């Protein structure tokens, strides 16, 4: 909970963590799936429990739509202990496309399925 102390709200992708929601139901919110559905997201048939996911957080986006965000996100990782930094994946494509390649699509799904949190900057 310390991680989220300075922010006003937290979206949780595709689910709502009940423990966080108990703390403040107005701060911890399920992420609307509209954009993900447009990109081909399908509800998984099985879900790894959040606490068992190998990554703390994942981000895959485009520098075209999130200009300058990658450097800010990388800088913010410095507050994490070094042992946890490699459990946060930040990936950036240079150009946004309406349709993902199979490789991009599969990587995006991998990050969502294996990350406890999906990083979703504005843009």
MODELLER restraints for C-alpha pairs under 7 A, 6 or more apart:
rsr = mdl.restraints
at = mdl.atoms
rsr.add(forms.Gaussian(group=physical.xy_distance, feature=features.Distance(at['CA:8:A'], at['CA:27:A']), mean=6.27, stdev=0.5))
rsr.add(forms.Gaussian(group=physical.xy_distance, feature=features.Distance(at['CA:9:A'], at['CA:27:A']), mean=4.18, stdev=0.5))
rsr.add(forms.Gaussian(group=physical.xy_distance, feature=features.Distance(at['CA:9:A'], at['CA:28:A']), mean=5.82, stdev=0.5))
rsr.add(forms.Gaussian(group=physical.xy_distance, feature=features.Distance(at['CA:10:A'], at['CA:27:A']), mean=5.97, stdev=0.5))
rsr.add(forms.Gaussian(group=physical.xy_distance, feature=features.Distance(at['CA:10:A'], at['CA:28:A']), mean=4.86, stdev=0.5))
rsr.add(forms.Gaussian(group=physical.xy_distance, feature=features.Distance(at['CA:10:A'], at['CA:29:A']), mean=6.01, stdev=0.5))
rsr.add(forms.Gaussian(group=physical.xy_distance, feature=features.Distance(at['CA:11:A'], at['CA:28:A']), mean=6.10, stdev=0.5))
rsr.add(forms.Gaussian(group=physical.xy_distance, feature=features.Distance(at['CA:11:A'], at['CA:29:A']), mean=4.80, stdev=0.5))
rsr.add(forms.Gaussian(group=physical.xy_distance, feature=features.Distance(at['CA:11:A'], at['CA:30:A']), mean=5.36, stdev=0.5))
rsr.add(forms.Gaussian(group=physical.xy_distance, feature=features.Distance(at['CA:11:A'], at['CA:31:A']), mean=4.83, stdev=0.5))
rsr.add(forms.Gaussian(group=physical.xy_distance, feature=features.Distance(at['CA:12:A'], at['CA:29:A']), mean=6.05, stdev=0.5))
rsr.add(forms.Gaussian(group=physical.xy_distance, feature=features.Distance(at['CA:12:A'], at['CA:30:A']), mean=4.81, stdev=0.5))
rsr.add(forms.Gaussian(group=physical.xy_distance, feature=features.Distance(at['CA:12:A'], at['CA:31:A']), mean=5.12, stdev=0.5))
rsr.add(forms.Gaussian(group=physical.xy_distance, feature=features.Distance(at['CA:12:A'], at['CA:117:A']), mean=6.60, stdev=0.5))
rsr.add(forms.Gaussian(group=physical.xy_distance, feature=features.Distance(at['CA:13:A'], at['CA:30:A']), mean=6.09, stdev=0.5))
rsr.add(forms.Gaussian(group=physical.xy_distance, feature=features.Distance(at['CA:13:A'], at['CA:31:A']), mean=4.68, stdev=0.5))
rsr.add(forms.Gaussian(group=physical.xy_distance, feature=features.Distance(at['CA:13:A'], at['CA:118:A']), mean=6.32, stdev=0.5))
rsr.add(forms.Gaussian(group=physical.xy_distance, feature=features.Distance(at['CA:14:A'], at['CA:30:A']), mean=6.21, stdev=0.5))
rsr.add(forms.Gaussian(group=physical.xy_distance, feature=features.Distance(at['CA:14:A'], at['CA:31:A']), mean=5.80, stdev=0.5))
rsr.add(forms.Gaussian(group=physical.xy_distance, feature=features.Distance(at['CA:14:A'], at['CA:33:A']), mean=6.44, stdev=0.5))
rsr.add(forms.Gaussian(group=physical.xy_distance, feature=features.Distance(at['CA:15:A'], at['CA:30:A']), mean=5.45, stdev=0.5))
rsr.add(forms.Gaussian(group=physical.xy_distance, feature=features.Distance(at['CA:16:A'], at['CA:29:A']), mean=6.35, stdev=0.5))
rsr.add(forms.Gaussian(group=physical.xy_distance, feature=features.Distance(at['CA:16:A'], at['CA:30:A']), mean=4.93, stdev=0.5))
rsr.add(forms.Gaussian(group=physical.xy_distance, feature=features.Distance(at['CA:20:A'], at['CA:28:A']), mean=6.33, stdev=0.5))
rsr.add(forms.Gaussian(group=physical.xy_distance, feature=features.Distance(at['CA:21:A'], at['CA:28:A']), mean=5.48, stdev=0.5))
rsr.add(forms.Gaussian(group=physical.xy_distance, feature=features.Distance(at['CA:50:A'], at['CA:116:A']), mean=5.31, stdev=0.5))
rsr.add(forms.Gaussian(group=physical.xy_distance, feature=features.Distance(at['CA:53:A'], at['CA:114:A']), mean=5.12, stdev=0.5))
rsr.add(forms.Gaussian(group=physical.xy_distance, feature=features.Distance(at['CA:53:A'], at['CA:115:A']), mean=5.83, stdev=0.5))
rsr.add(forms.Gaussian(group=physical.xy_distance, feature=features.Distance(at['CA:53:A'], at['CA:116:A']), mean=5.97, stdev=0.5))
rsr.add(forms.Gaussian(group=physical.xy_distance, feature=features.Distance(at['CA:54:A'], at['CA:114:A']), mean=5.99, stdev=0.5))
rsr.add(forms.Gaussian(group=physical.xy_distance, feature=features.Distance(at['CA:54:A'], at['CA:115:A']), mean=6.63, stdev=0.5))
rsr.add(forms.Gaussian(group=physical.xy_distance, feature=features.Distance(at['CA:55:A'], at['CA:87:A']), mean=4.67, stdev=0.5))
rsr.add(forms.Gaussian(group=physical.xy_distance, feature=features.Distance(at['CA:55:A'], at['CA:88:A']), mean=6.05, stdev=0.5))
rsr.add(forms.Gaussian(group=physical.xy_distance, feature=features.Distance(at['CA:55:A'], at['CA:114:A']), mean=5.91, stdev=0.5))
rsr.add(forms.Gaussian(group=physical.xy_distance, feature=features.Distance(at['CA:55:A'], at['CA:115:A']), mean=4.52, stdev=0.5))
rsr.add(forms.Gaussian(group=physical.xy_distance, feature=features.Distance(at['CA:55:A'], at['CA:116:A']), mean=6.24, stdev=0.5))
rsr.add(forms.Gaussian(group=physical.xy_distance, feature=features.Distance(at['CA:56:A'], at['CA:87:A']), mean=5.39, stdev=0.5))
rsr.add(forms.Gaussian(group=physical.xy_distance, feature=features.Distance(at['CA:56:A'], at['CA:88:A']), mean=5.53, stdev=0.5))
rsr.add(forms.Gaussian(group=physical.xy_distance, feature=features.Distance(at['CA:56:A'], at['CA:115:A']), mean=5.44, stdev=0.5))
rsr.add(forms.Gaussian(group=physical.xy_distance, feature=features.Distance(at['CA:56:A'], at['CA:116:A']), mean=5.06, stdev=0.5))
rsr.add(forms.Gaussian(group=physical.xy_distance, feature=features.Distance(at['CA:56:A'], at['CA:117:A']), mean=6.26, stdev=0.5))
rsr.add(forms.Gaussian(group=physical.xy_distance, feature=features.Distance(at['CA:57:A'], at['CA:87:A']), mean=6.94, stdev=0.5))
rsr.add(forms.Gaussian(group=physical.xy_distance, feature=features.Distance(at['CA:57:A'], at['CA:88:A']), mean=4.81, stdev=0.5))
rsr.add(forms.Gaussian(group=physical.xy_distance, feature=features.Distance(at['CA:57:A'], at['CA:89:A']), mean=6.38, stdev=0.5))
rsr.add(forms.Gaussian(group=physical.xy_distance, feature=features.Distance(at['CA:57:A'], at['CA:115:A']), mean=4.91, stdev=0.5))
rsr.add(forms.Gaussian(group=physical.xy_distance, feature=features.Distance(at['CA:57:A'], at['CA:116:A']), mean=5.65, stdev=0.5))
rsr.add(forms.Gaussian(group=physical.xy_distance, feature=features.Distance(at['CA:57:A'], at['CA:117:A']), mean=4.56, stdev=0.5))
rsr.add(forms.Gaussian(group=physical.xy_distance, feature=features.Distance(at['CA:57:A'], at['CA:118:A']), mean=5.49, stdev=0.5))
rsr.add(forms.Gaussian(group=physical.xy_distance, feature=features.Distance(at['CA:57:A'], at['CA:119:A']), mean=6.49, stdev=0.5))
rsr.add(forms.Gaussian(group=physical.xy_distance, feature=features.Distance(at['CA:58:A'], at['CA:88:A']), mean=5.78, stdev=0.5))
rsr.add(forms.Gaussian(group=physical.xy_distance, feature=features.Distance(at['CA:58:A'], at['CA:89:A']), mean=4.73, stdev=0.5))
rsr.add(forms.Gaussian(group=physical.xy_distance, feature=features.Distance(at['CA:58:A'], at['CA:90:A']), mean=5.98, stdev=0.5))
rsr.add(forms.Gaussian(group=physical.xy_distance, feature=features.Distance(at['CA:58:A'], at['CA:111:A']), mean=5.62, stdev=0.5))
rsr.add(forms.Gaussian(group=physical.xy_distance, feature=features.Distance(at['CA:58:A'], at['CA:115:A']), mean=5.70, stdev=0.5))
rsr.add(forms.Gaussian(group=physical.xy_distance, feature=features.Distance(at['CA:58:A'], at['CA:117:A']), mean=6.55, stdev=0.5))
rsr.add(forms.Gaussian(group=physical.xy_distance, feature=features.Distance(at['CA:58:A'], at['CA:118:A']), mean=5.06, stdev=0.5))
rsr.add(forms.Gaussian(group=physical.xy_distance, feature=features.Distance(at['CA:58:A'], at['CA:119:A']), mean=5.86, stdev=0.5))
rsr.add(forms.Gaussian(group=physical.xy_distance, feature=features.Distance(at['CA:59:A'], at['CA:89:A']), mean=6.14, stdev=0.5))
rsr.add(forms.Gaussian(group=physical.xy_distance, feature=features.Distance(at['CA:59:A'], at['CA:90:A']), mean=4.80, stdev=0.5))
rsr.add(forms.Gaussian(group=physical.xy_distance, feature=features.Distance(at['CA:59:A'], at['CA:91:A']), mean=5.94, stdev=0.5))
rsr.add(forms.Gaussian(group=physical.xy_distance, feature=features.Distance(at['CA:59:A'], at['CA:118:A']), mean=6.04, stdev=0.5))
rsr.add(forms.Gaussian(group=physical.xy_distance, feature=features.Distance(at['CA:59:A'], at['CA:119:A']), mean=5.07, stdev=0.5))
rsr.add(forms.Gaussian(group=physical.xy_distance, feature=features.Distance(at['CA:60:A'], at['CA:90:A']), mean=6.19, stdev=0.5))
rsr.add(forms.Gaussian(group=physical.xy_distance, feature=features.Distance(at['CA:60:A'], at['CA:91:A']), mean=4.67, stdev=0.5))
rsr.add(forms.Gaussian(group=physical.xy_distance, feature=features.Distance(at['CA:60:A'], at['CA:92:A']), mean=5.61, stdev=0.5))
rsr.add(forms.Gaussian(group=physical.xy_distance, feature=features.Distance(at['CA:60:A'], at['CA:108:A']), mean=6.58, stdev=0.5))
rsr.add(forms.Gaussian(group=physical.xy_distance, feature=features.Distance(at['CA:61:A'], at['CA:91:A']), mean=6.54, stdev=0.5))
rsr.add(forms.Gaussian(group=physical.xy_distance, feature=features.Distance(at['CA:61:A'], at['CA:92:A']), mean=5.00, stdev=0.5))
rsr.add(forms.Gaussian(group=physical.xy_distance, feature=features.Distance(at['CA:61:A'], at['CA:93:A']), mean=6.00, stdev=0.5))
rsr.add(forms.Gaussian(group=physical.xy_distance, feature=features.Distance(at['CA:62:A'], at['CA:92:A']), mean=5.28, stdev=0.5))
rsr.add(forms.Gaussian(group=physical.xy_distance, feature=features.Distance(at['CA:62:A'], at['CA:93:A']), mean=4.59, stdev=0.5))
rsr.add(forms.Gaussian(group=physical.xy_distance, feature=features.Distance(at['CA:62:A'], at['CA:94:A']), mean=5.53, stdev=0.5))
rsr.add(forms.Gaussian(group=physical.xy_distance, feature=features.Distance(at['CA:62:A'], at['CA:95:A']), mean=5.68, stdev=0.5))
rsr.add(forms.Gaussian(group=physical.xy_distance, feature=features.Distance(at['CA:62:A'], at['CA:96:A']), mean=5.41, stdev=0.5))
rsr.add(forms.Gaussian(group=physical.xy_distance, feature=features.Distance(at['CA:63:A'], at['CA:92:A']), mean=6.22, stdev=0.5))
rsr.add(forms.Gaussian(group=physical.xy_distance, feature=features.Distance(at['CA:63:A'], at['CA:93:A']), mean=6.20, stdev=0.5))
rsr.add(forms.Gaussian(group=physical.xy_distance, feature=features.Distance(at['CA:63:A'], at['CA:94:A']), mean=5.20, stdev=0.5))
rsr.add(forms.Gaussian(group=physical.xy_distance, feature=features.Distance(at['CA:63:A'], at['CA:95:A']), mean=6.60, stdev=0.5))
rsr.add(forms.Gaussian(group=physical.xy_distance, feature=features.Distance(at['CA:64:A'], at['CA:94:A']), mean=6.25, stdev=0.5))
rsr.add(forms.Gaussian(group=physical.xy_distance, feature=features.Distance(at['CA:64:A'], at['CA:95:A']), mean=5.51, stdev=0.5))
rsr.add(forms.Gaussian(group=physical.xy_distance, feature=features.Distance(at['CA:64:A'], at['CA:96:A']), mean=6.11, stdev=0.5))
rsr.add(forms.Gaussian(group=physical.xy_distance, feature=features.Distance(at['CA:65:A'], at['CA:96:A']), mean=6.97, stdev=0.5))
rsr.add(forms.Gaussian(group=physical.xy_distance, feature=features.Distance(at['CA:65:A'], at['CA:123:A']), mean=5.90, stdev=0.5))
rsr.add(forms.Gaussian(group=physical.xy_distance, feature=features.Distance(at['CA:66:A'], at['CA:123:A']), mean=5.75, stdev=0.5))
rsr.add(forms.Gaussian(group=physical.xy_distance, feature=features.Distance(at['CA:77:A'], at['CA:85:A']), mean=6.47, stdev=0.5))
rsr.add(forms.Gaussian(group=physical.xy_distance, feature=features.Distance(at['CA:112:A'], at['CA:118:A']), mean=6.44, stdev=0.5))
